[in-house]
Amino acid sequence: MSIYETDIWRVGIIKAPMETVIYEGINHIHWLCEEPTFRFLADPFGLHQDGKFYIFAESYDYRDRHGRIEVLILDEALRLLDRALVLEEPWHLSYPMMIKDQGQIYMLPEAYKSGKTTLYKAKRFPYQWEPVSEFTFPEVAIDPSIFFHNGLWWMFYTPANSGYSRQSVLSIAFSENLMGPWQIHPQNPARITPSSSRPGGNVVVTDSEVLLPTQDCTMTYGGGLSFLKITCLTPHKFEAHIVKRLKANNVNFGSYSHGIHTFSALGNYTLIDAKKMDQSLFQRLKIDTLYHVRKKVDVFT
């Protein structure tokens, strides 16, 4: 991506379950409204309960380059009922992975700039969240994707190391309890390739297979998705191979045809995000910044 191009993401809802979309493709997508200038929504994760859809997503503003977590509540007809900021920290937040365990609802957002991996519990769902002090994880995880399988909790993630590894390394950890202690898989790094390593959404578990969406960052960050079929997952061994790929320019996404990097479940529906590269936003952002600087100068002169 050129320094004069900026990524603008948009969230959509596909009226089919994840495994159907993976193998049969996208027939129709319901797009959420575009965000105001300088802002976007990305990394959608959701829950369907009480006859409502709860979509949690990164809300990003280029003017402060800071990500926050918002919730959008929709009815069964996908009409917006409410929207609110639900989690904000001094550091950037994104990728709000949703987890249910023992009747509780948790959120595990990416927060690598904080220097740790923090789990939050719903104090008053969906609006209030609090850190879980008993949760411990031995590494700083980027895009952590958690699921329960064969009696263990598993986490796929990318370690927060160098810039290159943030788009090209897959690591694994496991635990008997969501709170830990978590053990690092002895095979780490489990995968090293920009085409299919960094997690890109919910793990799909069916009676016959386990599928992990991963980002294809070969040409650009979040350029597409590669779906890994995991053929072996034990505390000692991991094996997987790509079974499907999905690129935005292969479907009718209009101007948002430059990338896809999150794919997650919303009940029997599927959430997705797609991006466009805006070549004018960089200049408009400079003009907006100069305007506000001048306004401040006028106040003090």
C-alpha positions in Angstrom: 0.0 0.0 0.0 1.3 3.5 -0.9 1.8 6.0 1.9 -0.8 8.0 0.1 -3.4 5.3 0.4 -5.4 4.4 3.5 -7.4 1.3 4.2 -11.2 1.8 4.9 -13.0 -1.2 6.1 -16.7 -2.0 6.1 -18.7 -4.8 7.9 -21.2 -7.0 6.1 -23.5 -9.8 7.1 -23.9 -13.0 4.9 -27.2 -14.9 5.4 -25.6 -18.3 5.6 -23.5 -20.2 8.2 -19.7 -20.0 8.0 -19.1 -23.5 6.7 -21.6 -23.0 3.9 -19.9 -19.7 2.9 -16.5 -21.3 2.9 -17.4 -24.1 0.5 -20.3 -22.6 -1.5 -19.2 -18.9 -1.7 -21.1 -15.7 -1.1 -24.5 -15.2 -2.7 -25.7 -12.1 -1.0 -24.2 -9.7 1.6 -26.0 -7.1 3.7 -23.7 -4.2 4.3 -23.8 -2.1 7.4 -23.8 1.7 6.7 -20.5 3.3 5.8 -18.8 5.3 8.5 -18.2 9.0 8.5 -15.0 10.4 7.0 -11.7 9.3 8.6 -13.4 6.4 10.4 -14.2 2.7 9.7 -15.5 -0.5 11.3 -13.6 -3.7 11.1 -12.9 -7.1 12.8 -16.6 -8.0 13.4 -17.5 -10.7 15.9 -20.9 -11.5 17.2 -23.5 -13.3 19.2 -27.2 -14.1 18.4 -29.4 -14.4 21.5 -32.7 -13.2 22.8 -33.9 -12.6 19.2 -31.2 -10.0 18.6 -27.8 -9.8 16.8 -24.9 -8.3 18.8 -22.0 -7.3 16.6 -18.8 -6.2 18.3 -16.2 -4.5 16.1 -13.2 -2.3 16.1 -14.1 1.4 15.6 -11.1 3.2 14.2 -10.5 6.9 13.7 -7.5 8.0 11.6 -7.5 11.4 13.4 -6.1 9.8 16.5 -5.1 6.4 15.1 -6.8 4.6 17.9 -9.1 1.6 17.9 -12.0 1.2 20.3 -14.7 -1.6 20.6 -18.3 -0.8 19.8 -21.4 -2.9 19.8 -24.2 -2.7 17.2 -27.4 -4.3 18.1 -29.7 -5.5 15.3 -33.1 -7.1 15.2 -34.0 -10.2 13.2 -34.6 -8.1 10.1 -31.1 -6.6 10.5 -32.4 -3.2 11.5 -30.1 -1.2 13.8 -31.6 -0.9 17.3 -28.7 0.5 19.2 -25.0 1.3 18.9 -22.6 2.1 21.7 -18.9 2.3 22.7 -18.3 -0.5 25.1 -14.6 -0.8 25.6 -11.9 1.9 25.4 -8.3 1.8 26.8 -5.3 4.0 26.5 -4.0 1.6 23.9 -5.4 0.4 20.5 -8.0 -2.3 20.6 -9.3 -4.5 17.8 -10.4 -8.1 17.0 -13.0 -8.5 19.8 -13.2 -12.3 19.9 -16.3 -13.4 21.8 -16.3 -16.5 24.1 -18.9 -18.3 26.1 -17.9 -20.4 29.1 -19.9 -21.7 32.0 -22.8 -19.3 31.5 -20.5 -16.3 31.2 -19.7 -14.1 28.2 -16.1 -13.0 27.6 -14.3 -10.8 25.1 -10.7 -11.3 24.1 -9.7 -8.3 22.1 -6.3 -7.7 20.5 -4.4 -5.2 22.6 -0.7 -6.0 21.9 0.3 -2.3 22.3 -0.6 -2.8 26.0 2.2 -5.4 26.3 -0.2 -8.1 27.5 -3.2 -10.3 26.6 -6.2 -9.3 28.6 -9.6 -11.2 28.8 -12.7 -9.2 29.7 -15.9 -10.4 31.2 -19.4 -9.0 30.6 -20.4 -7.1 33.7 -23.6 -5.9 32.1 -23.9 -7.4 28.6 -23.4 -6.0 26.1 -22.4 -2.5 27.4 -20.0 -3.0 30.4 -16.9 -5.1 30.5 -14.2 -5.7 33.1 -10.7 -7.3 33.0 -10.5 -10.8 34.4 -7.6 -10.8 36.8 -7.3 -14.5 37.1 -6.7 -14.9 33.3 -3.0 -15.3 32.4 -1.4 -15.9 29.1 2.4 -16.2 28.6 2.7 -14.2 25.4 1.4 -11.0 23.8 -1.1 -12.3 21.2 -2.2 -10.6 18.0 -5.6 -11.6 16.7 -6.1 -14.4 19.3 -8.7 -16.9 18.2 -10.0 -19.2 21.0 -12.2 -22.3 20.8 -12.9 -25.5 22.8 -12.2 -28.8 21.2 -11.6 -32.4 22.5 -11.6 -31.4 26.1 -9.1 -28.5 25.8 -9.2 -24.8 25.1 -7.1 -23.8 22.2 -5.8 -20.4 21.1 -4.4 -19.6 17.6 -2.6 -16.3 17.5 0.3 -14.4 16.0 3.1 -13.4 18.4 3.8 -9.6 18.7 7.3 -9.7 17.4 8.7 -8.0 14.3 6.6 -6.3 11.6 7.0 -9.2 9.2 6.1 -11.9 11.7 2.9 -10.0 12.6 1.5 -11.0 9.2 3.2 -14.4 8.7 3.5 -16.5 11.8 0.9 -18.8 13.4 1.4 -19.9 17.0 -0.7 -22.2 19.2 -1.4 -22.5 22.9 -3.7 -24.8 24.9 -5.2 -25.1 28.4 -7.6 -27.3 30.4 -9.2 -24.1 31.7 -10.1 -20.8 29.9 -8.3 -18.9 32.7 -5.1 -21.0 32.4 -2.5 -21.9 32.9 -1.9 -21.8 29.2 0.9 -23.9 27.6 2.7 -22.9 24.5 2.6 -25.6 21.8 6.0 -27.3 21.3 5.6 -27.1 17.5 5.6 -23.2 17.6 5.9 -21.5 15.2 3.2 -23.8 13.8 3.2 -22.1 10.4 5.3 -19.4 8.7 3.9 -17.8 5.6 2.2 -14.5 4.8 -0.4 -16.4 2.8 -2.1 -18.3 5.6 -0.8 -17.8 9.2 -2.3 -14.8 10.9 -5.8 -15.7 12.3 -8.8 -14.1 10.6 -11.8 -15.0 12.6 -13.8 -17.8 14.4 -12.6 -21.4 14.2 -15.3 -23.6 12.6 -15.8 -26.9 14.3 -18.1 -29.5 12.8 -18.5 -33.2 13.2 -16.0 -33.9 10.4 -13.5 -31.0 10.5 -11.9 -28.0 12.1 -11.4 -24.9 9.9 -9.3 -21.8 10.8 -9.7 -18.6 8.7 -6.3 -17.0 8.2 -5.3 -13.8 6.5 -3.6 -13.8 3.1 -1.2 -10.9 3.4 0.9 -11.9 0.4 0.1 -8.8 -1.7 -1.3 -6.4 0.9 -2.3 -6.5 4.6 -5.6 -8.3 4.8 -5.7 -8.9 1.1 -7.9 -12.1 1.4 -8.6 -15.2 3.5 -7.1 -18.7 3.4 -9.1 -21.4 5.2 -6.9 -24.0 6.9 -8.3 -27.5 7.5 -6.7 -28.8 10.7 -6.0 -32.5 10.3 -4.1 -33.0 13.5 -4.4 -31.0 16.7 -2.9 -32.4 19.9 -0.7 -31.0 22.7 2.2 -32.4 20.7 1.4 -32.2 17.0 -0.3 -29.8 14.6 -1.0 -30.4 10.9 -3.1 -28.3 8.5 -3.5 -27.4 4.8 -5.4 -24.8 2.8 -8.7 -26.0 1.5 -10.3 -22.7 0.2 -9.3 -19.1 -0.5 -11.5 -16.0 -0.6 -10.6 -12.7 -2.2 -12.8 -9.6 -2.3 -12.1 -9.0 -6.0 -13.6 -12.4 -6.8 -17.0 -11.4 -5.5 -19.2 -8.4 -6.0 -18.0 -6.1 -3.3 -18.0 -3.0 -5.4 -15.5 -0.4 -4.3 -14.6 -2.6 -1.3 -12.7 -5.1 -3.4 -9.2 -4.6 -2.1 -9.2 -7.0 0.9 -11.0 -9.2 3.5 -9.4 -10.0 6.8 -12.1 -11.2 9.3 -14.7 -14.0 8.9 -16.8 -14.9 12.0 -20.0 -16.5 13.1 -23.2 -14.6 13.9 -25.6 -17.5 14.8 -26.5 -19.0 11.5 -25.2 -16.0 9.7 -21.6 -15.0 8.9 -19.8 -11.7 9.5 -17.2 -10.4 7.2 -15.3 -7.2 6.6 -13.9 -5.8 3.3 -11.7 -2.8 2.5 -11.2 -0.2 -0.1 -8.0 1.9 -0.5 -8.7 5.6 -0.4 -6.1 7.7 -2.2 -7.7 11.0 -1.2 -8.1 10.4 2.6 -4.4 11.1 3.3 -4.6 14.6 1.9 -8.0 15.3 3.5 -6.6 14.2 6.8 -3.7 16.6 6.4 -6.1 19.5 5.6 -8.3 18.6 8.6 -5.3 18.5 11.0 -4.1 21.9 9.7 -7.6 23.3 10.1 -7.8 22.3 13.8 -4.3 23.4 14.5 -5.1 26.9 13.1 -8.3 27.0 15.2 -6.3 26.4 18.3 -3.8 29.1 17.4 -6.7 31.5 16.8 -8.0 30.8 20.3 -4.8 31.7 21.9 -3.9 34.8 19.8 
